Amino acid sequence: MSVFSNPSYDGHERVLFGCDAETGLKAIIAIHNTALGPAVGGCRMWPYENDAAALDDALRLARGMTYKSALAGLPFGGGKAVIIGDSRTQKTPDLMRAMGRLVDDLGGRYIVAEDVGTTVADMDIIATMTEHVTGTSNAGGNPSPYTAYGVFQGIRAAVEYKLRRNADLDGIDVAIQGLGQVGYDLARRLHGAGARLHVADINTEALERAADEFGATIVDTHDIHAIDVDVFAPCALGGAINDQTIRDINATIVAGSANNQLSERYHGAELADRGILYAPDYVINAGGVIELAYSPDFGREHDEDAIRAHIDGLYDTLMEIFERAEKLSAATNEIANKMAEERFMAA
């Protein structure tokens, strides 16, 4: 498994492979760039098809965190950790302690937080092994509601720009792919703003709750990207926009919480060519890492007003991206990349 020849390798500063035979830990930590500060990023636990898939995910997610923090105006670099395994059946306290020791080996170059398959409780366990952790029950906690709030603000920006609705979501049709913690909270916010919801998830309980609480229409997971709506919100895993799905998208806007929504960079240009406005994922989903920045771990107090104001700024950032993309006839992801690179490369 070669790192340097991996298509997702982008000059990453460090890639650490960790194994602990006693606990069964098999993990990869990827650090993309630390020009603006220590690499901050979640720890994902997922039953990857193979080691190569895990490496690719770690590399792509780490890079995304660099760009995310840069555009969110945070003093962080980008990193990510992945644990190969099923969090429902293979995660144990001893495994998480082993993960904490692996993080500690990097001496603060990487600061870990929760992600898909890990929780605040897991971060509490990791914190017994290293101080280089955030999002514990004593500092920050669960960032999902803040991520959802940022995505909600991003959808408002996209609707205002594309549909000329002055950010009014009443009567807007939104298809949400994935009702995890972020997706469900986003659904709640959209419903409160008057949007009509169409939802898909493998979790039937979450679907039934959404139908009952929000009057959401349940859609098959294979069809959710193709239904005729105003907004398609990918809120599950990455790669929702790929060579197979992009031709079927009927939404006017793509704006969701999932990382790495574009399977390939060129898919951003393809969306633009079809007149579909794409809200770059690492911009719109930055609310969680913004919230984590306001914690004692980084010498700041958890100030809800300051956090909310900082997340509200994502609205203006997206508007700038949309305007620059239209002016230059460029894809929004390319404009966002350039803006982020101007910030962390200058550092």
C-alpha positions as CSV (number, residue, x, y, z in Angstrom):
1,M,0.0,0.0,0.0
2,S,1.9,3.1,-1.3
3,V,1.1,6.4,0.3
4,F,3.0,8.6,-2.2
5,S,1.3,7.1,-5.3
6,N,-2.2,7.3,-3.8
7,P,-4.3,9.6,-5.9
8,S,-5.5,11.3,-2.7
9,Y,-2.0,12.1,-1.5
10,D,-1.5,15.9,-1.6
11,G,1.8,16.5,0.0
12,H,0.6,15.3,3.4
13,E,3.2,16.1,6.1
14,R,2.8,12.8,7.9
15,V,0.9,9.6,7.8
16,L,1.1,7.3,10.8
17,F,0.0,3.6,10.8
18,G,-0.8,2.2,14.2
19,C,-1.5,-1.4,15.2
20,D,-2.1,-2.9,18.7
21,A,-2.4,-6.6,18.7
22,E,-3.8,-6.9,22.2
23,T,-6.8,-4.6,21.5
24,G,-7.1,-5.2,17.7
25,L,-6.5,-1.6,16.9
26,K,-5.7,-0.9,13.2
27,A,-5.6,2.8,12.6
28,I,-4.2,5.5,10.3
29,I,-3.6,9.1,11.2
30,A,-3.1,11.5,8.3
31,I,-1.7,15.0,8.8
32,H,-2.1,17.2,5.8
33,N,-0.9,20.7,6.7
34,T,0.0,22.5,9.9
35,A,0.9,25.9,8.6
36,L,-1.9,27.6,10.5
37,G,-1.7,25.5,13.6
38,P,-1.9,21.9,14.9
39,A,-3.9,19.5,12.8
40,V,-7.4,19.1,14.2
41,G,-9.8,16.4,12.9
42,G,-12.1,13.6,14.0
43,C,-11.4,10.0,14.5
44,R,-13.6,7.8,12.3
45,M,-14.3,4.1,13.0
46,W,-15.6,2.3,9.9
47,P,-15.5,-1.3,8.5
48,Y,-13.6,-0.3,5.4
49,E,-13.5,-2.8,2.5
50,N,-9.8,-2.9,2.6
51,D,-6.7,-1.0,4.0
52,A,-6.4,1.0,0.7
53,A,-9.9,2.4,1.2
54,A,-9.1,3.4,4.8
55,L,-5.9,5.2,3.7
56,D,-7.7,7.0,0.9
57,D,-10.4,8.1,3.3
58,A,-7.9,9.4,5.8
59,L,-5.9,11.3,3.2
60,R,-9.0,13.0,1.7
61,L,-10.5,13.8,5.0
62,A,-7.3,15.3,6.4
63,R,-6.9,17.5,3.3
64,G,-10.5,18.7,3.7
65,M,-9.9,19.7,7.3
66,T,-7.0,21.9,6.2
67,Y,-9.2,23.7,3.8
68,K,-12.2,23.8,6.2
69,S,-10.2,25.4,9.1
70,A,-8.6,27.9,6.7
71,L,-11.9,29.2,5.3
72,A,-13.5,29.2,8.7
73,G,-10.7,31.5,10.0
74,L,-9.4,29.0,12.6
75,P,-5.8,28.6,13.8
76,F,-5.8,24.9,12.9
77,G,-4.3,22.7,10.3
78,G,-5.9,19.6,8.9
79,G,-5.7,16.0,10.1
80,K,-7.9,12.9,10.4
81,A,-7.8,9.5,12.0
82,V,-9.5,6.3,10.9
83,I,-9.9,3.1,12.8
84,I,-10.6,0.0,10.7
85,G,-13.4,-1.8,12.3
86,D,-17.1,-1.9,13.1
87,S,-17.9,0.5,15.9
88,R,-21.0,-1.5,16.9
89,T,-19.2,-4.7,17.5
90,Q,-15.5,-4.1,17.8
91,K,-15.1,-0.9,19.7
92,T,-13.9,-1.3,23.3
93,P,-12.5,1.0,26.0
94,D,-9.1,-0.7,25.7
95,L,-9.1,-0.1,21.9
96,M,-9.9,3.6,22.4
97,R,-7.1,3.8,25.0
98,A,-4.7,2.3,22.5
99,M,-5.9,4.9,20.0
100,G,-5.1,7.6,22.6
101,R,-1.6,6.3,23.0
102,L,-1.2,6.5,19.2
103,V,-2.4,10.1,19.1
104,D,0.0,10.9,22.0
105,D,3.0,9.6,20.0
106,L,2.5,12.6,17.7
107,G,3.2,15.0,20.5
108,G,0.4,17.5,19.8
109,R,0.9,17.7,16.1
110,Y,-2.5,16.2,15.7
111,I,-5.5,16.8,18.0
112,V,-8.3,14.2,17.8
113,A,-12.1,14.6,18.1
114,E,-15.1,12.5,17.5
115,D,-16.4,11.5,14.1
116,V,-18.5,8.8,12.5
117,G,-18.4,5.7,14.7
118,T,-16.9,7.5,17.7
119,T,-18.5,9.5,20.5
120,V,-17.9,12.1,23.3
121,A,-17.5,9.1,25.6
122,D,-14.8,7.7,23.4
123,M,-13.0,11.0,23.5
124,D,-13.2,10.9,27.3
125,I,-11.4,7.5,27.2
126,I,-8.8,8.8,24.8
127,A,-8.2,11.7,27.1
128,T,-6.9,9.3,29.8
129,M,-4.0,8.5,27.5
130,T,-3.3,11.9,25.9
131,E,-4.0,15.6,26.3
132,H,-4.2,16.1,22.6
133,V,-7.9,15.6,22.3
134,T,-10.9,17.8,22.1
135,G,-14.7,17.4,22.2
136,T,-14.7,15.6,25.5
137,S,-17.5,15.9,28.0
138,N,-15.5,18.6,29.8
139,A,-14.6,20.6,26.6
140,G,-16.9,21.1,23.7
141,G,-18.9,17.9,23.8
142,N,-20.9,16.8,20.8
143,P,-20.3,19.2,17.9
144,S,-23.1,17.8,15.7
145,P,-25.7,20.4,16.5
146,Y,-23.3,23.1,15.5
147,T,-22.4,21.4,12.3
148,A,-26.1,21.1,11.5
149,Y,-26.6,24.8,12.3
150,G,-23.8,25.7,9.8
151,V,-25.3,23.6,7.1
152,F,-28.7,25.2,7.7
153,Q,-27.1,28.6,7.3
154,G,-25.4,27.4,4.2
155,I,-28.6,26.2,2.6
156,R,-30.2,29.6,3.4
157,A,-27.3,31.3,1.6
158,A,-27.6,28.9,-1.4
159,V,-31.4,29.4,-1.7
160,E,-31.0,33.2,-1.5
161,Y,-28.3,33.2,-4.2
162,K,-29.7,30.7,-6.6
163,L,-33.5,31.0,-6.1
164,R,-33.6,34.7,-5.2
165,R,-35.7,33.8,-2.1
166,N,-34.0,36.1,0.5
167,A,-33.0,33.0,2.5
168,D,-36.7,32.2,3.0
169,L,-37.0,28.4,3.1
170,D,-40.8,28.2,3.5
171,G,-42.1,25.7,0.9
172,I,-38.6,24.7,-0.3
173,D,-38.3,20.9,-1.1
174,V,-35.1,19.4,0.5
175,A,-33.9,15.8,0.0
176,I,-31.7,14.7,3.0
177,Q,-29.5,11.7,2.4
178,G,-28.6,10.4,5.8
179,L,-30.3,11.0,9.2
180,G,-27.5,10.6,11.6
181,Q,-26.9,13.1,14.3
182,V,-26.2,16.0,11.9
183,G,-28.8,15.0,9.3
184,Y,-31.6,14.6,11.8
185,D,-30.8,18.0,13.5
186,L,-30.7,19.6,10.1
187,A,-34.1,18.1,9.3
188,R,-35.5,19.6,12.5
189,R,-34.2,23.1,11.6
190,L,-35.4,22.9,8.0
191,H,-38.8,21.7,9.2
192,G,-39.0,24.6,11.6
193,A,-38.3,27.0,8.7
194,G,-41.1,25.6,6.6
195,A,-39.2,23.3,4.3
196,R,-40.8,20.2,2.9
197,L,-38.6,17.2,3.6
198,H,-37.7,14.0,1.7
199,V,-35.4,11.7,3.6
200,A,-33.5,8.5,3.1
201,D,-31.4,6.4,5.5
202,I,-30.7,2.7,6.3
203,N,-32.0,3.3,9.8
204,T,-35.7,2.7,9.6
205,E,-36.3,4.0,13.1
206,A,-34.8,7.4,12.2
207,L,-37.0,7.5,9.0
208,E,-40.1,6.8,11.0
209,R,-39.3,9.5,13.5
210,A,-38.7,12.0,10.8
211,A,-42.0,11.1,9.1
212,D,-43.8,11.4,12.4
213,E,-42.1,14.6,13.7
214,F,-41.6,16.5,10.5
215,G,-44.1,15.0,8.0
216,A,-41.1,13.9,5.9
217,T,-41.6,11.7,2.9
218,I,-39.5,8.6,3.0
219,V,-37.5,7.8,-0.1
220,D,-35.4,4.8,-1.0
221,T,-31.7,5.3,-0.4
222,H,-31.0,4.5,-4.0
223,D,-33.3,7.2,-5.3
224,I,-32.9,10.1,-2.9
225,H,-30.3,11.9,-5.0
226,A,-32.5,11.8,-8.1
227,I,-35.8,13.1,-6.9
228,D,-37.1,16.5,-8.1
229,V,-36.4,18.9,-5.3
230,D,-34.9,22.4,-4.8
231,V,-32.0,21.2,-2.5
232,F,-30.2,17.9,-2.4
233,A,-28.4,17.6,1.0
234,P,-25.9,14.7,1.2
235,C,-25.5,14.1,5.0
236,A,-24.1,10.5,5.0
237,L,-20.6,9.4,3.9
238,G,-18.6,10.9,1.0
239,G,-18.8,10.3,-2.7
240,A,-22.5,11.1,-3.1
241,I,-21.7,13.0,-6.3
242,N,-20.0,10.5,-8.6
243,D,-20.0,9.4,-12.3
244,Q,-23.1,7.4,-11.8
245,T,-25.2,9.7,-9.6
246,I,-24.4,13.1,-11.1
247,R,-26.4,12.6,-14.3
248,D,-29.5,11.8,-12.2
249,I,-29.5,14.8,-9.9
250,N,-32.6,17.0,-10.4
251,A,-32.0,19.4,-7.6
252,T,-31.1,23.1,-8.3
253,I,-28.8,23.2,-5.3
254,V,-26.4,20.6,-3.6
255,A,-25.7,21.6,0.0
256,G,-25.2,19.1,2.8
257,S,-23.0,18.1,5.7
258,A,-21.1,15.0,4.3
259,N,-17.4,15.3,3.8
260,N,-15.9,14.7,0.3
261,Q,-19.3,14.9,-1.4
262,L,-17.6,15.1,-4.8
263,S,-16.1,11.7,-5.7
264,E,-13.7,13.6,-8.1
265,R,-12.7,17.2,-8.3
266,Y,-14.1,17.6,-11.8
267,H,-17.6,16.8,-10.6
268,G,-17.8,20.4,-9.3
269,A,-17.4,21.7,-12.8
270,E,-20.0,19.2,-14.1
271,L,-22.5,20.5,-11.5
272,A,-21.8,24.0,-12.6
273,D,-22.2,23.1,-16.3
274,R,-25.6,21.8,-15.5
275,G,-26.6,25.0,-13.6
276,I,-26.6,23.3,-10.2
277,L,-25.2,25.4,-7.4
278,Y,-22.8,23.5,-5.2
279,A,-22.1,24.7,-1.6
280,P,-18.5,23.3,-1.0
281,D,-18.8,20.7,1.7
282,Y,-15.8,21.8,3.8
283,V,-17.2,25.3,4.0
284,I,-20.8,24.5,4.8
285,N,-20.0,21.8,7.4
286,A,-17.5,23.8,9.4
287,G,-19.8,24.5,12.3
288,G,-18.6,21.6,14.4
289,V,-14.9,22.5,14.3
290,I,-15.7,26.1,14.9
291,E,-17.5,25.1,18.1
292,L,-14.6,22.9,19.2
293,A,-12.3,26.0,18.8
294,Y,-14.2,27.7,21.6
295,S,-13.1,25.4,24.5
296,P,-10.5,25.4,27.3
297,D,-8.5,23.0,25.1
298,F,-7.6,26.0,23.0
299,G,-7.5,28.6,25.8
300,R,-11.1,29.9,25.1
301,E,-14.4,29.8,26.9
302,H,-17.4,28.0,25.5
303,D,-19.3,31.2,24.5
304,E,-22.5,30.4,22.7
305,D,-23.0,33.9,21.3
306,A,-19.5,33.9,19.9
307,I,-19.8,30.5,18.5
308,R,-23.1,31.3,16.8
309,A,-21.7,34.5,15.4
310,H,-18.7,32.7,14.0
311,I,-20.8,30.0,12.4
312,D,-23.1,32.7,11.0
313,G,-20.1,34.0,9.1
314,L,-20.2,30.8,6.9
315,Y,-23.2,32.4,5.2
316,D,-21.1,35.4,4.0
317,T,-18.2,33.1,3.0
318,L,-20.5,31.0,0.8
319,M,-22.0,34.2,-0.7
320,E,-18.5,35.3,-1.6
321,I,-17.7,31.9,-3.2
322,F,-20.9,32.0,-5.2
323,E,-20.3,35.5,-6.5
324,R,-16.7,34.9,-7.4
325,A,-17.6,31.6,-9.2
326,E,-20.3,33.3,-11.2
327,K,-18.1,36.3,-12.1
328,L,-15.2,34.0,-13.3
329,S,-17.5,31.3,-14.8
330,A,-15.8,28.8,-12.5
331,A,-16.9,25.9,-10.3
332,T,-17.6,26.8,-6.7
333,N,-15.3,24.1,-5.3
334,E,-12.4,25.5,-7.4
335,I,-13.0,29.0,-6.0
336,A,-13.3,27.7,-2.4
337,N,-10.0,25.8,-2.9
338,K,-8.2,28.9,-4.1
339,M,-9.5,31.0,-1.3
340,A,-8.4,28.4,1.3
341,E,-5.0,27.9,-0.3
342,E,-4.4,31.7,-0.2
343,R,-4.8,31.6,3.5
344,F,-2.8,28.5,4.6
345,M,-0.1,28.8,2.0
346,A,0.6,32.4,3.0
347,A,1.2,31.2,6.5
